[in-house]
Amino acid sequence: MTMLLERQAQLAQLDELLAEAGRGRGRVAALVGEAGAGKSALVEAFIGEFGQSARIFRSACEDLSIPDPLGPLYDLAREAQWAMPQAVAARRGERLPLFSDALDVFEARTGATLLVIEDLHWADDATLDFVRFLGRRIANTHILLLLTARTDRSEGQMRVRRALGEIPAGSVARIDVPLLSEAAVLSLAAGAGRDGDAIYRATAGNAFFVTELLSAENEAALPASVRDAVLARAERLSAGARAMLDAVSVFPRRADAWALTGLCGVASAGQLTECVANGLLDDLGDAYAFRHEIARRAIETMLTTSHRREFNQRALSALLERGDIATARLVHHAVEAHNLETVRELAPIAAREASRVGAHRDAAGYYEVALRQADTLPEEERAGLYEHYAFECHLIARIDEAIKAQEQARVLQQALGNTLKEGDSLRWLSRFAYLLGDRQAADIFGARAVALLETVPASAELAMAYSNLSQLAMLAERLDETLALGAKAIELAERLNRPEVVCHALNNVGAAEQWLDLDSSRLHLARSLEIALEQNFQEHAARAFTNCACGEMNQLGYSQAQAFLDRGIDYCVENDLATWRDYMRGVRAQLLLRRGCWDEAAAEALDVIANDRATALVRYPALVALSRLRIRRGDPSAEPLLAEMKQFLQKGTELQRLLPYAAVIAEQAWLGEADKDEALRLIGLAESLSPTRAVFAELAGWRQLLAPDIDPGDTSGMAAPYRMLLAGDWREAATFWAGLDAPYERALALAQGDEAAQREALEIFEALGARPVASHVRELMRQNGVVHIARGPRRTTRANSAGLTQRQMEVLQLIERGLSNKRIADHLAISPKTVDHHVSAVLGKLDAVSRGEAAAAARDSGLI
């Protein structure tokens, strides 16, 4: 068979993985290749040759306009005779308990289980979450999860890559399904008596393309494309068989025999047999499917608009008559049939079903579809659709769309005279504005919400509006206001039995109390987290993990902060809370920076910043970490990061954003790379806004370095190492930082000591790669009369020892940080092609065969 040529290595690898699963060492195997490379044929061959010893359950994702939430898991459940609809109802749509049930169903313990999900690039978010969930637990099971996915640059494929990237590396085996070699194509062509060179030129070795062109009727002239080859074969069918083929083409993935009967009247066995005999359809026993999605699309795109609508309407009618079809499939055919009434009826149902299982991207898609046809709906119903759409958009970080939809809902509620709903819309607008980085708008919307809701009887909406203002006050470090508003929210919420509001307000109060009463702060934050986890308030739980971690970092409890971050990030990954996950990853990058793990910090922060879907607020902690790192390493590309951070100060000065920005600018000014007066102005502004001296501790240290003549003021309440330094006790401060495993802060303290301490500081800065800082300390030592200061290796000397140019040295440093060629090109403002040349030169001069080997060689030789 064409598809099985040059696939023995892949089959052997799959066979070994299945054998390991049988021994209790489960894995995820991802078959990846371009469309038509032969992934499905490889799956068939593997199951046919090696699968007899395993329980096998198969499924696939469909190319629906909006994916069917958990569709593949429903397929697997049916094959395993597991009543999943009842399981979903029993678990109230909560994914983690549902996925745990699925794991119990599929784990045989007495032998291997093979789970197959094909075409994962079309998967919904909930299915990707299931893959993540299973992948993170599969190592100690008897399960082999076999996935197929394309290698294109589509959004779906990128989501697959992210999902697989969140599974432990040791649990995932990526198996490439390459194109056929020229020799293989020539061999196949020779067997068919065809021009192998021409076929290879036309197909580049794509297995499906090769098969289609070898089957072309006209041997003298190859079809111009695979689409033309498929259409040429279809034209050979009788009129009835061609009509049947057209009918099947509107069904993504497969057309059940009973559906074809409803679609075309009595489905002619002869017509279907003719389609199968001509190699256009596969007979699956109870259904028919095109041999490849490429062929199905070729036929479907040739349908006229009227015929496509007609076939989809017939398909919709047949599926509705059946009565047990997933709503997502019904909506797909209703949209394609332009059946607006059915779309209006079913799209909101599909959206609620998607949201219930956590497929928020798909839920937003269904609400979009519903709103396109909502003009004739009553105003109250339309307002509800806009509110639900706004909520789903904010969960997937589409904040601009969320604000537009929520404003539409507010206007409709105002026209209806529904003050309660209008006030709640204003509260949501406050939250969305904050997520977008607009503090001024957040304050205005929040105050309007409370003012409006106080005009009607006390409600849960008012309690949440109080808590929202409490949160905004906490973020600005207005502690008294935070506690007062938080207490009002808690009192009203407890009276109305609304635990979600109690949970939210406790979080605000606990976060503010870290500067006033640490024990009470930890108690309230722990209670908030406990309620959130007990009640499955996922966003509240993520926020509680975040504030627990940030509170511990502020108090220099780095080990406790690490534990909260690890737990919180894992929780967000499990529950598809990408916004909170990325925010916490930025915080973790800051912690890694403190602990001297600079490369890991850079990789963590860059991964967040590279996500173009992340909002300004979500990016902020990562910006703080990466800008500090780049300044310390002397990287000129820190400036765009600082410009983005500064934008937060242009829409309302919030102390929680001002403090790190002022610290970064102060450090830059100390190194002579920023205006000292501007740094002191920012420090003064932060001091005027700080509710306690504890909040101001780090900036007080930077001000002493910039302007030692300024009185540090009251240092009581500040963390110990800052207080020690401000009192001139650099030795104890350095010892304290050493105990926290914070080498850079330790070196900063030593740099303020005697000559021996400064020499020790130089060694630490050089070891960290903080060359501009080391150079600055050398200059300070010279000014103080110190002589015989080790110069440190010049960058040109290090580069010349390997024969590298200055630019190649820059490229090598970025390779070592894990940047791709494209990101190196963006970083250095040069073309990707130029980067390719530099990378090749670096590998050659270091006698390395890979980027990782080059980075290792550079570290070993002292180049980096």
C-alpha positions in Angstrom: 0.0 0.0 0.0 1.3 3.5 -0.9 0.7 4.9 2.6 2.8 2.2 4.3 6.0 2.7 2.4 8.8 4.1 4.6 6.7 3.7 7.8 8.4 0.7 9.5 10.3 2.9 12.0 7.1 4.6 13.1 5.3 1.2 13.4 8.1 -0.2 15.5 8.0 2.8 17.8 4.3 2.6 18.3 4.6 -1.1 18.9 7.1 -0.5 21.7 5.0 2.2 23.2 2.0 -0.1 23.3 4.1 -2.8 24.9 5.2 -0.4 27.6 1.6 0.6 28.2 0.8 -3.1 28.7 3.5 -3.1 31.4 2.0 -0.1 33.2 4.0 2.7 31.6 1.5 4.7 29.7 2.3 7.4 27.2 0.9 9.9 24.7 2.0 9.3 21.1 1.4 12.2 18.7 1.6 11.4 15.0 2.3 14.6 13.2 2.6 15.4 9.6 1.1 17.6 6.9 -2.4 16.9 5.5 -2.3 13.8 3.3 1.0 12.6 4.7 -0.6 9.3 5.7 -1.2 9.6 9.5 -4.6 7.9 9.4 -3.2 5.1 7.2 -0.4 4.6 9.7 -3.0 4.3 12.5 -4.9 1.7 10.5 -1.8 -0.3 9.8 -0.7 -0.1 13.5 -4.1 -1.3 14.8 -4.2 -4.1 12.1 -0.7 -5.3 12.8 -0.1 -4.8 16.5 -3.4 -3.9 18.1 -4.9 -7.3 18.7 -3.5 -7.5 22.3 -5.1 -4.2 23.4 -8.6 -2.8 24.1 -9.1 -0.3 21.4 -11.4 2.7 21.5 -11.3 5.2 18.5 -12.6 8.7 17.9 -11.8 11.7 15.8 -12.4 15.5 15.8 -14.6 16.9 13.0 -14.1 20.0 10.8 -17.3 21.6 12.1 -17.7 25.4 11.9 -17.5 25.3 15.7 -16.2 22.1 17.3 -18.4 19.7 19.2 -17.4 20.1 22.9 -15.9 16.8 24.1 -17.1 15.1 20.9 -14.1 12.7 20.8 -14.6 11.7 24.5 -18.3 11.0 23.8 -17.2 8.7 20.9 -14.7 6.9 23.1 -17.3 6.5 25.8 -19.8 5.0 23.4 -17.2 2.4 22.3 -16.4 1.7 26.0 -20.2 1.4 26.8 -19.9 4.2 29.3 -23.0 6.4 29.7 -21.2 9.7 29.5 -24.3 12.0 29.3 -25.4 10.6 32.7 -21.8 11.1 34.0 -21.8 14.7 32.9 -25.1 15.3 34.6 -23.9 13.6 37.8 -20.8 15.7 37.9 -22.7 18.9 37.1 -20.4 19.5 34.1 -17.3 19.8 36.3 -14.4 18.6 34.2 -11.9 17.3 36.6 -14.3 14.8 38.3 -15.6 13.8 34.8 -12.1 13.3 33.5 -11.3 11.2 36.5 -14.3 9.0 35.8 -13.1 8.6 32.2 -9.6 7.6 33.4 -11.2 4.9 35.6 -13.2 3.7 32.6 -10.3 3.4 30.2 -7.7 2.1 32.6 -7.9 -1.7 32.3 -5.0 -2.5 34.7 -4.8 -6.0 33.3 -3.6 -5.1 29.8 -3.0 -2.2 27.4 -5.7 0.2 26.3 -5.3 2.1 23.1 -7.2 5.4 22.8 -7.2 7.0 19.4 -8.1 10.6 18.8 -7.5 11.7 15.2 -7.3 15.2 13.7 -6.7 16.8 17.0 -6.1 20.2 15.2 -9.9 20.4 15.0 -10.4 19.8 18.7 -12.5 22.0 21.0 -10.9 23.4 24.2 -12.5 20.8 26.5 -11.1 17.9 24.4 -7.6 19.5 24.6 -8.1 19.8 28.4 -8.9 16.1 28.5 -5.7 15.4 26.6 -3.8 17.5 29.1 -5.5 15.8 32.0 -4.8 12.3 30.8 -1.3 13.2 29.7 -0.3 14.4 33.1 -1.5 11.2 34.7 -0.8 8.6 32.0 2.7 7.6 33.1 1.4 5.1 35.7 -1.5 3.7 33.6 -1.8 0.9 31.0 -3.0 3.5 28.4 -1.5 4.5 25.1 -3.2 7.7 23.9 -2.6 7.9 20.1 -3.2 11.3 18.6 -2.9 12.6 15.0 -2.5 16.2 14.1 -1.3 18.4 11.2 1.9 20.4 11.2 0.5 23.5 9.5 0.6 26.9 11.2 -3.1 27.1 11.9 -4.5 28.3 15.2 -5.8 24.8 15.9 -2.4 23.3 15.4 -0.8 25.9 17.7 -3.3 25.1 20.4 -2.4 21.4 20.0 1.3 22.3 20.5 0.5 24.3 23.6 -1.6 21.4 25.0 1.1 18.8 24.4 3.7 21.2 25.8 1.8 21.2 29.2 2.3 17.4 29.5 5.5 16.2 31.2 8.0 15.7 28.4 8.7 12.1 29.5 5.1 11.2 28.9 4.9 12.4 25.3 6.4 10.8 22.2 6.2 12.9 19.0 6.4 10.7 15.9 6.8 12.6 12.6 5.1 11.2 9.6 7.3 12.5 6.8 6.6 12.9 3.1 7.6 9.9 0.9 11.1 10.1 -0.5 11.7 10.5 -4.2 12.8 6.9 -4.4 9.5 5.7 -2.9 7.5 7.7 -5.3 9.6 6.5 -8.3 9.1 2.9 -7.1 5.3 3.3 -6.9 5.1 5.1 -10.2 7.2 2.4 -11.9 4.8 -0.2 -10.6 1.8 1.7 -12.1 3.7 2.4 -15.3 3.6 6.2 -14.7 6.1 9.1 -14.9 7.6 9.1 -11.4 9.6 12.3 -11.9 6.5 14.2 -12.9 4.5 12.8 -10.0 7.2 13.6 -7.5 7.5 17.2 -8.8 3.7 17.6 -8.5 3.3 16.0 -5.0 6.7 16.5 -3.2 6.0 13.1 -1.7 2.6 13.7 -0.1 1.2 10.2 0.2 -2.4 11.1 -0.5 -1.5 13.3 -3.4 0.6 10.5 -4.8 -2.3 8.1 -4.6 -4.7 10.4 -6.3 -2.3 11.2 -9.2 -1.5 7.6 -9.7 -5.2 6.9 -10.0 -5.8 9.6 -12.5 -7.4 8.3 -15.6 -5.4 10.2 -18.2 -1.9 8.9 -18.1 -0.6 11.3 -20.6 -1.5 14.5 -18.7 -1.3 14.8 -14.9 -4.1 16.8 -13.3 -3.0 20.3 -12.3 -3.8 19.6 -8.6 -5.1 16.9 -6.3 -8.4 18.8 -6.3 -8.6 18.4 -10.1 -7.7 14.7 -9.7 -10.5 14.1 -7.2 -13.0 16.0 -9.4 -11.9 14.1 -12.5 -12.6 10.8 -10.7 -16.0 12.1 -9.5 -16.9 13.0 -13.1 -16.6 9.4 -14.1 -19.5 8.5 -11.8 -23.1 8.0 -12.9 -25.5 10.9 -12.3 -27.1 9.1 -9.3 -23.7 8.2 -7.7 -22.4 11.8 -8.2 -25.5 13.1 -6.4 -24.9 10.7 -3.6 -21.2 11.8 -3.4 -22.4 15.5 -3.2 -24.7 14.6 -0.4 -22.0 12.8 1.6 -19.7 15.8 1.2 -21.7 18.0 3.5 -21.0 15.7 6.4 -17.7 16.4 8.1 -15.9 13.1 8.9 -18.6 10.5 8.1 -22.2 10.2 7.0 -24.3 7.5 8.8 -26.3 5.2 6.5 -29.5 6.2 8.2 -28.8 9.9 7.7 -28.2 9.3 3.9 -31.5 7.6 3.7 -33.2 10.7 5.2 -31.1 12.9 3.0 -31.7 11.2 -0.4 -34.7 9.1 0.1 -33.9 5.4 -0.2 -30.1 5.4 -0.4 -29.1 3.3 -3.3 -26.7 0.6 -2.4 -25.5 0.6 -6.0 -24.7 4.3 -6.0 -22.7 4.1 -2.8 -20.9 1.0 -4.1 -20.0 2.9 -7.2 -18.5 5.7 -5.1 -16.6 3.1 -3.1 -15.4 1.3 -6.2 -14.0 4.5 -7.7 -11.9 5.1 -4.6 -13.9 8.2 -3.5 -15.6 6.8 -0.4 -14.8 4.2 2.2 -17.5 1.8 3.4 -17.4 1.8 7.2 -20.2 -0.7 7.6 -22.8 1.6 9.1 -21.5 4.8 7.5 -19.6 6.2 4.6 -16.7 8.7 4.6 -14.3 10.2 2.1 -10.9 8.7 2.1 -9.5 12.0 3.2 -10.8 15.4 4.2 -9.0 17.0 1.2 -11.2 15.0 -1.1 -14.3 15.8 0.8 -13.5 19.5 0.6 -12.8 19.3 -3.1 -16.3 17.9 -3.7 -18.1 20.2 -1.3 -16.5 23.4 -2.6 -17.9 22.5 -6.1 -21.5 22.6 -4.8 -23.5 25.7 -5.7 -24.7 27.8 -2.8 -28.3 26.7 -3.3 -27.2 23.0 -3.5 -25.0 23.3 -0.4 -27.9 24.8 1.5 -30.4 22.3 0.2 -28.2 19.3 1.2 -27.4 20.8 4.6 -31.1 21.4 5.3 -31.9 17.8 4.4 -29.1 16.7 6.6 -30.4 18.9 9.4 -33.9 17.5 9.0 -32.6 13.9 9.1 -30.5 14.6 12.2 -33.4 16.3 14.0 -35.7 13.4 13.3 -33.1 11.0 14.8 -33.2 13.0 18.1 -30.0 12.0 19.8 -27.5 14.1 17.8 -25.0 16.5 19.4 -26.3 20.1 19.3 -22.9 21.2 17.8 -23.6 19.1 14.7 -27.1 20.4 14.4 -25.9 24.0 14.6 -23.2 23.3 11.9 -25.8 22.1 9.4 -28.3 24.9 10.4 -25.7 27.6 9.7 -24.7 26.0 6.4 -28.3 25.7 5.4 -28.9 29.3 6.4 -31.8 28.1 8.6 -31.9 31.2 10.8 -34.8 30.1 13.0 -33.0 26.9 14.0 -29.8 28.8 14.5 -31.6 31.2 16.9 -33.0 28.2 18.8 -30.0 25.9 19.0 -26.9 28.1 19.0 -27.6 29.4 22.6 -28.1 25.8 23.7 -24.9 24.7 22.1 -23.1 27.7 23.8 -24.4 26.7 27.3 -23.4 23.1 26.7 -19.9 24.1 25.7 -19.5 26.5 28.6 -20.8 23.8 31.0 -17.8 21.5 30.2 -15.3 24.4 30.0 -15.1 24.8 26.2 -15.2 28.6 26.6 -13.7 29.4 23.1 -16.4 27.3 21.5 -19.1 28.8 23.7 -18.1 32.3 22.6 -18.3 31.1 19.0 -21.8 29.8 19.4 -22.9 33.1 21.1 -21.4 35.0 18.2 -23.5 32.8 15.8 -26.6 33.4 17.9 -26.1 37.2 18.1 -25.8 37.5 14.3 -29.4 36.3 14.1 -30.7 38.0 17.3 -32.2 41.2 15.8 -35.8 39.8 16.0 -35.5 38.5 19.5 -37.0 40.4 22.5 -34.7 42.9 24.1 -34.4 41.0 27.4 -33.3 37.8 25.5 -30.8 39.8 23.4 -29.4 41.4 26.5 -28.9 38.0 28.1 -27.0 36.7 25.0 -24.7 39.7 25.1 -24.0 39.2 28.8 -23.2 35.5 28.3 -21.0 36.3 25.2 -19.1 39.0 27.2 -18.5 36.5 30.0 -17.1 33.8 27.7 -14.9 36.3 25.8 -13.3 37.6 29.1 -12.5 34.0 30.0 -10.5 33.5 26.8 -8.8 37.0 27.0 -10.8 38.7 24.3 -11.4 41.7 26.5 -12.2 44.2 23.7 -15.1 42.1 22.5 -16.2 41.5 26.1 -16.4 45.2 26.7 -18.4 45.9 23.5 -20.9 43.1 24.3 -21.3 44.1 27.9 -22.0 47.7 26.9 -24.6 46.4 24.4 -26.2 44.5 27.3 -26.1 47.5 29.6 -27.9 49.7 27.0 -30.6 47.1 26.5 -31.1 46.7 30.3 -31.3 50.5 30.7 -34.0 50.6 28.0 -35.9 47.9 29.8 -35.6 49.8 33.1 -33.8 46.9 34.8 -31.7 48.8 37.3 -30.3 45.6 38.9 -29.0 44.2 35.6 -27.7 47.6 34.4 -25.8 48.0 37.7 -24.3 44.5 37.3 -23.3 45.3 33.7 -21.4 48.4 35.0 -19.6 46.3 37.6 -18.5 43.8 34.8 -17.4 46.8 32.7 -15.2 47.9 35.6 -13.6 44.5 35.8 -13.1 44.2 32.0 -11.6 47.7 31.8 -9.1 46.8 34.6 -8.1 43.6 32.7 -7.4 45.8 29.7 -5.1 48.1 31.7 -7.5 51.1 32.0 -7.5 51.9 35.7 -9.4 55.2 35.3 -12.3 53.5 33.4 -12.3 50.7 36.0 -12.7 53.2 38.8 -15.5 55.1 37.1 -17.5 52.1 36.1 -17.1 50.6 39.6 -18.3 53.7 41.3 -21.3 54.0 38.9 -22.3 50.4 39.6 -22.4 50.9 43.4 -24.3 54.2 43.1 -26.9 52.7 40.8 -27.3 49.4 42.8 -27.7 51.3 46.1 -31.0 52.8 44.6 -32.7 49.5 44.7 -33.2 46.8 47.4 -30.0 45.2 48.7 -28.8 42.4 46.4 -26.0 40.0 45.7 -25.2 42.3 42.7 -24.6 45.2 45.2 -22.4 42.9 47.4 -20.3 42.0 44.4 -20.1 45.7 43.4 -18.8 46.5 46.9 -16.2 43.7 46.6 -15.2 45.0 43.2 -14.4 48.4 44.6 -12.6 46.7 47.5 -10.5 44.9 45.0 -9.7 48.1 43.1 -8.7 49.7 46.4 -6.5 46.7 47.3 -4.7 46.9 44.0 -4.0 50.6 44.7 -2.8 49.7 48.3 -5.6 51.9 49.8 -5.8 49.6 52.8 -8.4 51.2 54.9 -10.8 51.5 52.0 -10.1 47.9 51.0 -11.0 46.6 54.5 -14.1 48.8 54.9 -15.6 47.9 51.5 -14.6 44.3 51.9 -16.4 44.1 55.3 -19.6 45.6 53.7 -19.4 43.0 50.9 -18.9 40.1 53.3 -21.7 41.2 55.6 -24.3 41.5 52.8 -23.1 38.4 51.0 -23.4 36.3 54.1 -26.9 37.6 54.8 -27.9 36.7 51.3 -26.0 33.3 51.4 -23.8 34.1 48.4 -20.5 32.3 49.1 -18.9 33.4 45.8 -19.0 37.0 46.9 -17.7 36.1 50.4 -14.9 34.3 48.7 -14.0 37.2 46.5 -14.2 39.8 49.3 -12.1 37.7 51.7 -9.4 37.6 49.0 -9.3 41.4 48.8 -9.2 41.7 52.6 -6.5 39.1 53.0 -4.3 40.6 50.3 -4.5 44.1 51.9 -3.8 42.8 55.4 -0.4 41.5 54.5 1.0 44.9 55.3 -1.0 45.2 58.5 -1.5 41.8 60.2 0.3 38.9 58.4 -1.4 36.2 60.4 -4.9 37.6 59.7 -3.9 38.0 56.0 -2.9 34.4 55.7 -6.0 33.2 57.5 -8.4 35.2 55.2 -6.6 34.2 52.0 -6.6 30.5 53.1 -10.3 30.7 53.8 -10.9 32.3 50.4 -9.0 29.6 48.7 -10.8 26.9 50.7 -14.2 28.2 49.7 -13.2 28.5 46.0 -11.9 25.0 45.9 -14.9 23.5 47.8 -17.5 25.3 45.6 -15.5 25.0 42.3 -15.3 28.8 41.9 -12.4 28.5 39.5 -11.5 32.1 38.8 -11.7 32.9 42.5 -9.4 29.9 43.3 -6.9 31.1 40.7 -7.0 34.6 42.1 -6.5 33.2 45.6 -3.5 31.2 44.6 -2.0 34.3 42.9 -2.5 36.6 45.9 -1.2 34.0 48.3 1.9 33.7 46.2 2.4 37.4 45.8 1.9 38.0 49.5 4.6 35.5 50.4 6.9 37.0 47.8 6.4 40.5 49.3 7.2 39.0 52.8 10.3 37.3 51.3 8.8 33.8 51.9 10.2 32.4 48.6 9.6 28.8 49.4 6.0 29.3 50.3 5.5 31.5 47.2 7.0 28.8 45.0 4.6 26.2 46.5 1.5 28.4 45.8 2.7 29.2 42.3 3.3 25.6 41.4 -0.1 24.6 42.8 -1.9 27.5 41.2 -0.4 27.1 37.8 -1.2 23.4 37.8 -4.7 24.2 38.8 -5.1 26.7 36.0 -3.7 24.3 33.4 -6.2 21.6 34.6 -9.1 24.0 34.4 -8.1 25.9 31.2 -7.7 29.2 33.0 -5.1 30.6 30.6 -5.3 34.2 31.8 -4.5 33.4 35.4 -2.0 30.7 34.4 0.1 33.2 32.4 -0.2 35.9 35.1 1.2 33.4 37.7 3.9 32.3 35.3 5.0 36.0 35.1 5.2 36.1 38.9 7.1 32.8 38.9 9.6 34.4 36.4 10.2 37.1 39.0 10.8 34.5 41.7 13.2 32.7 39.4 15.0 35.9 38.9 15.3 36.5 42.6 16.8 33.0 43.0 19.4 33.5 40.3 17.8 31.2 37.8 18.0 33.8 35.0 17.8 31.6 32.0 14.7 29.9 33.4 13.2 33.2 34.3 13.8 34.5 30.7 12.2 31.4 29.2 9.1 31.6 31.4 8.6 35.4 30.9 9.2 35.2 27.1 6.7 32.4 26.7 4.0 34.6 28.3 5.0 37.7 26.4 5.1 35.8 23.1 1.4 34.9 23.6 -0.3 37.5 21.5 -3.7 36.7 23.2 -2.5 37.7 26.6 -3.9 41.0 27.8 -1.8 43.9 29.0 -2.5 43.1 32.6 -1.6 39.4 32.2 1.7 40.4 30.6 2.7 42.8 33.3 4.5 40.4 35.8 6.4 38.9 32.9 7.3 42.3 31.7 8.7 43.2 35.1 10.8 40.1 35.2 12.2 40.3 31.7 12.9 44.1 31.8 14.9 43.7 35.0 16.8 40.8 33.5 17.6 42.6 30.3 18.8 45.7 32.1 21.1 43.6 34.3 22.5 41.7 31.2 22.9 44.9 29.2 20.4 44.0 26.6 19.1 47.1 24.7 15.8 45.4 23.9 14.6 46.2 27.5 13.2 49.6 26.2 10.1 48.2 24.5 9.2 46.3 27.6 9.6 49.5 29.8 7.4 51.4 27.3 4.7 48.8 27.7 4.9 48.9 31.5 4.7 52.7 31.4 1.3 52.6 29.7 -0.2 51.5 32.9 0.7 54.8 34.5 -0.9 56.7 31.8 -4.5 55.5 32.6 -4.5 56.0 36.4 -1.5 55.6 38.7 -1.9 52.4 40.6 0.7 51.7 43.3 0.9 48.0 42.6 2.0 48.8 39.0 4.0 51.9 39.9 6.2 50.1 42.5 7.9 47.6 40.1 8.2 50.2 37.3 9.8 52.7 39.6 12.2 50.0 40.8 13.2 49.1 37.3 13.8 52.7 36.3 15.8 53.3 39.5 18.1 50.3 38.8 18.5 51.6 35.3 19.4 55.1 36.6 21.9 53.6 39.1 23.7 52.0 36.1 23.7 55.3 34.3 21.2 54.2 31.7 18.2 56.3 32.8 17.5 59.8 34.1 18.3 59.9 37.9 15.8 62.8 38.5 13.0 60.9 36.8 13.8 57.8 38.9 13.7 59.9 42.1 10.5 61.5 41.0 8.9 58.1 40.6 10.2 56.9 43.9 8.8 60.0 45.6 5.4 59.5 44.0 5.4 55.9 45.2 6.4 57.0 48.7 3.5 59.5 48.8 1.0 56.8 47.8 2.4 54.0 50.1 0.0 53.3 53.0 2.8 51.8 55.1 6.6 52.0 55.1 6.7 48.2 54.5 5.3 48.7 51.0 8.1 51.2 50.2 11.0 49.1 51.4 12.6 48.1 48.1 12.3 51.6 46.6 13.9 53.1 49.8 16.9 50.9 49.1 17.2 52.1 45.5 16.8 55.8 46.6 19.7 55.3 49.0 21.9 54.1 46.1 20.8 57.0 43.9 20.8 59.7 46.6 22.6 58.6 49.8 22.2 62.1 51.4 18.4 61.7 51.5 17.1 60.6 54.9 15.5 57.2 54.5 12.8 58.1 57.0 11.0 55.6 59.2 12.2 52.0 58.4 10.0 50.2 61.0 7.8 47.6 59.4 10.2 47.1 56.4 11.5 43.6 55.6 14.7 42.9 57.5 17.4 43.1 54.7 16.1 46.4 53.4 16.0 47.8 57.0 19.5 46.5 57.6 20.9 48.2 54.5 19.2 51.5 55.2 20.8 51.4 58.6 24.2 50.8 57.0 24.5 47.1 58.0 25.4 45.7 54.6 27.1 42.6 56.1 23.9 41.4 57.9 21.8 42.2 54.8 24.1 40.2 52.6 23.9 37.3 55.0 20.1 37.5 55.1 19.9 37.5 51.3 22.3 34.5 51.1 19.9 32.6 53.5 17.1 33.3 51.0 19.2 32.1 48.1 18.9 35.5 46.4 22.4 36.0 44.8 21.8 39.3 43.0 20.3 41.0 46.0 23.2 39.6 48.1 25.7 41.0 45.7 24.0 44.4 45.8 24.4 44.4 49.5 28.0 43.4 49.3 28.6 46.1 46.7 27.9 48.7 49.5 30.5 47.2 51.8 34.3 47.2 52.1 36.8 46.3 49.4 36.7 42.6 50.1 32.9 42.6 49.9 32.9 44.5 46.7 35.3 42.0 45.1 33.0 39.2 46.2 30.1 41.1 44.7 32.0 41.3 41.4 32.4 37.6 41.3 28.7 37.1 41.8 27.7 39.6 39.2 30.0 38.0 36.7 28.8 34.5 37.4 25.2 35.7 36.9 26.1 37.4 33.6 25.2 40.9 35.0 28.1 42.5 33.1 26.8 46.1 33.1 26.3 45.9 36.9 29.8 44.4 37.4 31.2 47.3 35.2 29.4 49.8 37.3 30.7 48.4 40.6 34.3 48.4 39.2 33.9 52.1 38.4 32.6 52.8 41.9 35.6 50.9 43.3 38.0 53.0 41.2 36.4 56.2 42.4 37.0 55.0 45.9 40.7 54.4 45.2 40.6 50.6 44.9 43.4 49.3 42.6 44.1 46.0 40.9 40.5 45.3 40.1 39.9 42.3 37.9 38.8 43.6 34.6 36.6 40.6 33.7 36.6 39.0 30.3 35.9 41.3 27.4 33.1 40.2 25.2 35.3 40.5 22.2 38.0 38.3 23.8 35.4 35.6 24.6 34.1 35.8 21.1 37.5 35.7 19.5 38.6 32.6 21.4 36.1 30.7 19.2 36.5 32.9 16.2 33.0 34.4 16.6 32.1 37.8 15.4 30.3 40.3 17.7 26.9 39.6 15.9 27.5 35.8 16.1 28.2 36.2 19.8 24.8 38.0 20.2 23.1 35.2 18.3 24.8 32.6 20.5 23.6 34.2 23.7 20.0 34.2 22.4 20.3 30.6 21.3 21.4 29.8 24.8 18.3 31.5 26.1 16.1 29.2 24.0 14.9 31.7 21.4 13.8 30.4 18.0 15.4 31.8 14.8 12.3 33.9 14.2 12.4 35.4 17.7 16.1 36.0 17.4 15.4 37.9 14.2 12.7 40.0 15.9 15.0 40.6 18.8 18.0 41.8 16.7 15.9 43.5 14.0 17.4 41.4 11.2 15.9 39.0 8.7 15.2 35.3 9.6 17.4 34.3 6.6 20.3 36.3 8.1 19.8 34.6 11.4 19.9 31.2 9.7 23.3 32.1 8.3 24.6 33.2 11.7 23.3 30.1 13.5 25.0 27.9 10.9 28.2 29.8 11.4 28.0 29.5 15.2 27.4 25.7 15.0 30.3 25.3 12.7 32.8 27.3 14.7 31.8 25.5 17.9 31.9 22.2 16.2 28.3 21.5 17.3 25.5 19.6 15.6 22.6 21.2 17.4 21.6 24.4 19.1 21.6 22.7 22.5 25.1 21.3 21.9 26.3 24.8 20.9 24.9 26.3 24.1 26.5 23.6 26.2 29.8 24.1 24.5 29.6 27.9 25.0 28.9 27.5 28.7 31.7 24.9 29.1 34.3 27.1 27.4 33.3 30.3 29.2 31.9 32.0 26.2 28.6 32.4 28.1 
